[in-house]
Amino acid sequence: MKFQAITGKQGIGSEVQDATYVEAARWGKYRGWRYVLGLVVILFAWLVVGTGAGVLVAFALSGQPDYSVLGPFGKFLFIMAGFAFFLVGVLIAVTLIHRRHPRTLVTARERIDWRRVGQGFVAWFVPVCLIGGLGQYLLYPDTFSFNSDLASFALFVPLALVLIAIQTTTEELFFRGYIVQGVSMIWSNRIFLAIASAVIFTLPHLANPEAISGGWLTVFFNYFLVPGLLWTVVSLIDGTTELAIGVHFANNIGGILLINAPGTAVTTPALFTVSEFRATYAALSVLVIVPIFLAIAYKVFKRDKASEPVSQRDRKGCR
């Protein structure tokens, strides 16, 4: 199946305005039942097939289909195994059900701006390391322990980077991409899109151990506000999910590779481990990290013409 995106006009004598990725929801085939069917396909691939893949990983590593008997590395693989199938579900929904290019979940332009993805990574990674990492160490140095098995850590890093990239990109394509596009078929108001996406993003994370132990503070700050609301807002501002893809990747690298805490959703052999998850500090640090992130993303890394969405000729849709 070939997809083509070309700058141009739609119709006779009608100028096409610059499109955002949200407007791409009406490209290809976009009738409401297609979004419902696409959602069913994605959820089946993620929750059913993906869960089955995790069980197979547990059985292969321990001889038992039981998450609890696995070590940190096994638990990491158990959780990450399903995201490849999650991604396949998203791609099937967009290409076969909606008949449009998967790139339209990211941008309405002909190419993804990987420079903007990198800017998102840096803009989030720097304040998270300084505030979330170094700041926590200065306040609670006794809770930190260093992973002395550097050989195992070195082997873990490349695998973790690949799996984290699949996980975070898939979540962005789904929550910030497909969900926002689907909800826009109901109402394209930006406030509505941002809140709806944040709520839907928060729901599956409510079962995370840190959400249960941290209570409403963790749920609101670490899931609804960031990343649910903030990352959707910057995507709507940018007109692409490029920035959010980089931010999400940076965020999860910090929590999976650099500083990990027991009892969190993903327990890993990270470089540093803290003895307990401090929900209050995590929530308050977000209030400091967010404005620094915005300053870096929009003042240090100013968007140029390459970061702006351009018009496309293939936007003409079929219901």
C-alpha positions as CSV (number, residue, x, y, z in Angstrom):
1,M,0.0,0.0,0.0
2,K,1.5,3.3,-1.1
3,F,0.8,6.6,0.7
4,Q,1.8,9.9,-0.7
5,A,1.8,13.3,0.8
6,I,2.3,16.4,-1.4
7,T,1.9,20.1,-0.7
8,G,-0.9,21.5,-2.8
9,K,-4.6,22.4,-3.0
10,Q,-7.8,20.5,-2.4
11,G,-10.7,21.0,-4.7
12,I,-11.0,23.6,-7.5
13,G,-9.7,27.0,-6.5
14,S,-9.8,26.3,-2.8
15,E,-6.6,27.1,-0.9
16,V,-5.5,24.5,1.7
17,Q,-4.5,25.9,5.0
18,D,-1.6,24.4,6.9
19,A,-2.7,21.2,8.5
20,T,-2.0,19.8,12.0
21,Y,-1.9,16.1,12.8
22,V,-5.3,16.5,14.4
23,E,-6.8,17.5,11.1
24,A,-5.3,14.3,9.6
25,A,-8.1,12.5,11.4
26,R,-10.3,13.3,8.4
27,W,-7.9,12.0,5.8
28,G,-8.4,8.6,4.3
29,K,-11.5,6.9,5.6
30,Y,-12.7,8.4,8.8
31,R,-16.3,7.5,9.5
32,G,-16.9,7.0,13.3
33,W,-17.4,3.3,13.1
34,R,-13.9,3.0,11.7
35,Y,-12.4,4.6,14.8
36,V,-14.4,2.2,17.0
37,L,-13.2,-0.8,15.0
38,G,-9.7,0.6,15.1
39,L,-9.9,0.9,18.9
40,V,-11.1,-2.7,19.2
41,V,-8.2,-3.9,17.1
42,I,-5.6,-1.9,19.0
43,L,-7.0,-2.9,22.5
44,F,-7.1,-6.6,21.4
45,A,-3.5,-6.5,20.2
46,W,-2.4,-4.7,23.3
47,L,-4.4,-6.3,26.1
48,V,-4.9,-9.8,24.8
49,V,-2.1,-10.6,22.4
50,G,0.4,-8.4,24.3
51,T,-0.5,-10.0,27.7
52,G,-0.1,-13.4,26.2
53,A,3.4,-12.4,25.0
54,G,4.3,-11.4,28.5
55,V,3.1,-14.7,29.9
56,L,5.2,-16.5,27.3
57,V,8.3,-14.5,28.4
58,A,7.7,-15.4,32.0
59,F,7.3,-19.0,31.2
60,A,10.5,-19.0,29.1
61,L,12.5,-17.4,31.8
62,S,11.2,-19.2,34.9
63,G,9.2,-22.1,33.7
64,Q,6.1,-20.5,35.3
65,P,3.6,-18.1,33.7
66,D,4.0,-15.9,36.9
67,Y,5.2,-12.3,36.9
68,S,6.0,-12.3,40.7
69,V,8.7,-15.0,40.4
70,L,10.8,-13.0,37.9
71,G,13.8,-10.9,38.7
72,P,14.1,-7.2,37.7
73,F,15.3,-8.0,34.2
74,G,12.5,-10.6,33.7
75,K,9.9,-8.3,35.0
76,F,11.1,-5.6,32.6
77,L,10.8,-8.0,29.6
78,F,7.4,-9.2,30.8
79,I,6.0,-5.7,30.7
80,M,7.7,-4.6,27.5
81,A,6.9,-7.7,25.5
82,G,3.4,-6.6,24.8
83,F,4.2,-3.2,23.3
84,A,5.4,-4.6,20.0
85,F,1.9,-6.0,19.5
86,F,0.4,-2.8,20.7
87,L,2.3,-1.0,18.0
88,V,1.2,-3.5,15.4
89,G,-2.4,-2.9,16.4
90,V,-2.0,0.8,15.9
91,L,-0.4,0.4,12.5
92,I,-3.1,-2.0,11.4
93,A,-5.8,0.4,12.5
94,V,-4.3,3.4,10.7
95,T,-3.2,1.7,7.5
96,L,-5.9,-0.9,6.9
97,I,-9.0,0.6,8.5
98,H,-8.4,4.3,7.9
99,R,-6.3,3.9,4.8
100,R,-3.8,6.6,5.6
101,H,-0.1,6.8,6.4
102,P,1.0,6.0,10.0
103,R,3.0,9.2,9.9
104,T,-0.2,11.1,10.1
105,L,-0.4,10.1,13.8
106,V,2.7,12.3,14.3
107,T,2.6,15.0,11.7
108,A,0.7,16.4,8.7
109,R,3.9,17.1,7.0
110,E,5.7,14.9,4.5
111,R,8.4,13.9,6.9
112,I,8.8,13.6,10.7
113,D,11.1,16.2,12.1
114,W,13.5,14.1,14.2
115,R,15.2,17.3,15.2
116,R,12.1,18.4,17.1
117,V,11.9,14.9,18.7
118,G,15.5,15.4,19.9
119,Q,14.6,18.8,21.2
120,G,11.8,17.3,23.3
121,F,14.2,14.7,24.7
122,V,16.7,17.3,25.8
123,A,14.1,19.8,27.1
124,W,12.7,17.1,29.4
125,F,15.8,15.0,30.2
126,V,17.9,17.9,31.6
127,P,15.4,19.2,34.2
128,V,14.4,15.7,35.2
129,C,18.0,14.7,35.9
130,L,18.7,17.9,37.8
131,I,15.5,18.2,39.8
132,G,14.1,14.6,39.9
133,G,17.5,12.9,40.2
134,L,20.2,15.2,41.6
135,G,17.7,17.1,43.8
136,Q,16.4,13.9,45.3
137,Y,19.9,12.7,46.0
138,L,20.8,15.9,47.8
139,L,17.7,15.7,50.0
140,Y,17.7,11.9,50.6
141,P,21.3,10.6,50.0
142,D,20.8,7.6,52.3
143,T,18.1,6.2,50.1
144,F,20.3,5.9,47.0
145,S,22.3,2.8,46.2
146,F,24.6,2.4,43.2
147,N,24.4,-0.6,40.9
148,S,27.9,-2.1,41.2
149,D,27.3,-4.7,38.5
150,L,28.3,-2.4,35.7
151,A,28.9,-5.3,33.3
152,S,25.2,-6.4,33.5
153,F,24.1,-2.9,33.4
154,A,26.1,-2.3,30.2
155,L,24.4,-5.3,28.6
156,F,21.0,-4.1,29.8
157,V,21.3,-0.6,28.3
158,P,21.0,-1.3,24.5
159,L,18.1,-3.7,25.0
160,A,16.4,-1.2,27.3
161,L,16.8,1.7,24.9
162,V,15.2,-0.3,22.0
163,L,12.3,-1.5,24.1
164,I,11.8,1.9,25.8
165,A,11.7,3.5,22.4
166,I,9.0,1.1,21.2
167,Q,7.0,1.5,24.4
168,T,7.0,5.3,24.5
169,T,6.6,5.9,20.8
170,T,3.7,3.4,20.7
171,E,2.0,5.1,23.7
172,E,2.4,8.5,22.0
173,L,1.0,7.2,18.7
174,F,-2.0,5.9,20.5
175,F,-2.8,8.3,23.3
176,R,-1.6,11.6,21.8
177,G,-2.2,10.5,18.2
178,Y,-5.0,8.1,17.5
179,I,-7.1,8.9,20.6
180,V,-6.8,12.7,20.1
181,Q,-7.7,12.3,16.4
182,G,-10.6,10.0,17.2
183,V,-12.0,12.3,19.9
184,S,-11.7,15.3,17.5
185,M,-14.4,13.6,15.4
186,I,-16.7,14.4,18.3
187,W,-15.5,17.9,19.0
188,S,-12.3,19.6,17.9
189,N,-12.1,22.1,20.8
190,R,-8.5,22.0,22.1
191,I,-9.5,22.1,25.7
192,F,-11.8,19.2,25.2
193,L,-9.1,17.2,23.3
194,A,-6.5,17.8,26.0
195,I,-8.7,16.9,28.9
196,A,-10.2,13.8,27.2
197,S,-6.7,12.6,26.2
198,A,-5.4,13.2,29.7
199,V,-8.2,11.2,31.3
200,I,-7.9,8.3,28.9
201,F,-4.1,8.2,29.4
202,T,-4.5,8.2,33.2
203,L,-7.1,5.3,33.3
204,P,-4.8,2.4,32.4
205,H,-2.0,3.8,34.7
206,L,-4.3,3.7,37.8
207,A,-3.2,0.1,38.4
208,N,0.5,1.0,38.6
209,P,1.9,0.3,42.0
210,E,3.2,3.9,42.4
211,A,-0.3,5.2,41.7
212,I,-1.8,3.0,44.4
213,S,0.9,3.8,47.0
214,G,1.1,7.5,46.1
215,G,-2.6,8.0,46.0
216,W,-4.4,11.0,44.4
217,L,-1.2,13.1,44.5
218,T,0.7,10.8,42.2
219,V,-2.3,10.1,40.0
220,F,-3.0,13.8,39.4
221,F,0.6,15.1,39.0
222,N,2.4,12.2,37.5
223,Y,-0.3,10.9,35.2
224,F,-3.1,13.3,34.6
225,L,-1.2,16.6,34.7
226,V,2.1,15.3,33.4
227,P,2.2,13.5,31.0
228,G,-1.5,13.3,30.2
229,L,-2.4,17.0,30.0
230,L,0.9,18.7,29.4
231,W,2.2,16.5,26.6
232,T,-1.2,16.7,24.8
233,V,-1.2,20.5,25.1
234,V,2.3,20.8,23.6
235,S,1.3,18.4,20.8
236,L,-1.7,20.6,20.0
237,I,0.4,23.7,20.1
238,D,3.1,22.2,17.9
239,G,0.6,20.6,15.5
240,T,2.6,17.4,15.8
241,T,3.4,14.7,18.4
242,E,7.1,15.0,17.7
243,L,7.9,16.9,20.9
244,A,5.9,14.5,23.0
245,I,7.6,11.5,21.5
246,G,11.0,12.8,22.6
247,V,9.8,13.9,26.0
248,H,8.2,10.5,26.8
249,F,11.4,8.7,25.7
250,A,13.5,10.9,28.0
251,N,11.1,10.5,30.9
252,N,11.1,6.7,30.8
253,I,14.9,6.5,30.3
254,G,15.2,8.5,33.6
255,G,13.0,6.1,35.5
256,I,14.1,2.8,33.9
257,L,17.8,3.2,33.2
258,L,19.0,5.9,35.6
259,I,17.0,5.9,38.9
260,N,14.6,3.2,39.7
261,A,12.5,2.5,42.8
262,P,11.2,-0.8,44.1
263,G,7.4,-1.2,43.9
264,T,7.1,0.9,40.7
265,A,5.4,-0.3,37.6
266,V,8.7,-1.3,36.0
267,T,11.4,-2.6,38.3
268,T,14.8,-2.7,36.5
269,P,18.6,-3.0,37.2
270,A,19.0,0.7,36.8
271,L,22.3,2.6,37.5
272,F,20.8,3.9,40.8
273,T,18.1,2.5,43.0
274,V,16.2,4.4,45.7
275,S,14.8,2.5,48.7
276,E,11.3,3.9,48.4
277,F,9.1,5.9,46.0
278,R,8.6,9.3,47.4
279,A,5.2,10.5,46.0
280,T,5.3,13.9,47.5
281,Y,8.7,14.8,46.2
282,A,7.9,13.4,42.7
283,A,4.7,15.5,42.6
284,L,6.3,18.7,43.8
285,S,9.3,18.3,41.5
286,V,6.9,18.2,38.5
287,L,5.9,21.8,39.4
288,V,9.5,22.9,39.0
289,I,10.3,20.7,36.0
290,V,7.4,21.8,33.8
291,P,8.3,25.5,33.5
292,I,11.9,24.7,32.9
293,F,10.9,22.2,30.2
294,L,8.6,24.8,28.5
295,A,11.4,27.4,28.6
296,I,13.9,25.1,27.0
297,A,11.4,23.7,24.4
298,Y,10.0,27.1,23.3
299,K,12.7,29.6,24.2
300,V,16.0,27.8,23.7
301,F,14.7,25.5,21.0
302,K,12.6,27.9,19.0
303,R,10.4,26.4,16.3
304,D,11.3,27.3,12.8
305,K,9.5,26.7,9.5
306,A,10.7,23.1,9.5
307,S,8.8,22.5,12.7
308,E,5.5,23.9,11.3
309,P,2.9,21.6,9.6
310,V,2.5,22.1,5.9
311,S,-0.5,21.6,3.7
312,Q,-1.0,18.2,2.0
313,R,-2.9,17.2,-1.1
314,D,-3.9,13.7,0.2
315,R,-6.1,15.1,2.9
316,K,-9.2,14.6,0.9
317,G,-11.0,11.9,2.9
318,C,-13.6,9.2,2.2
319,R,-16.1,8.4,4.9
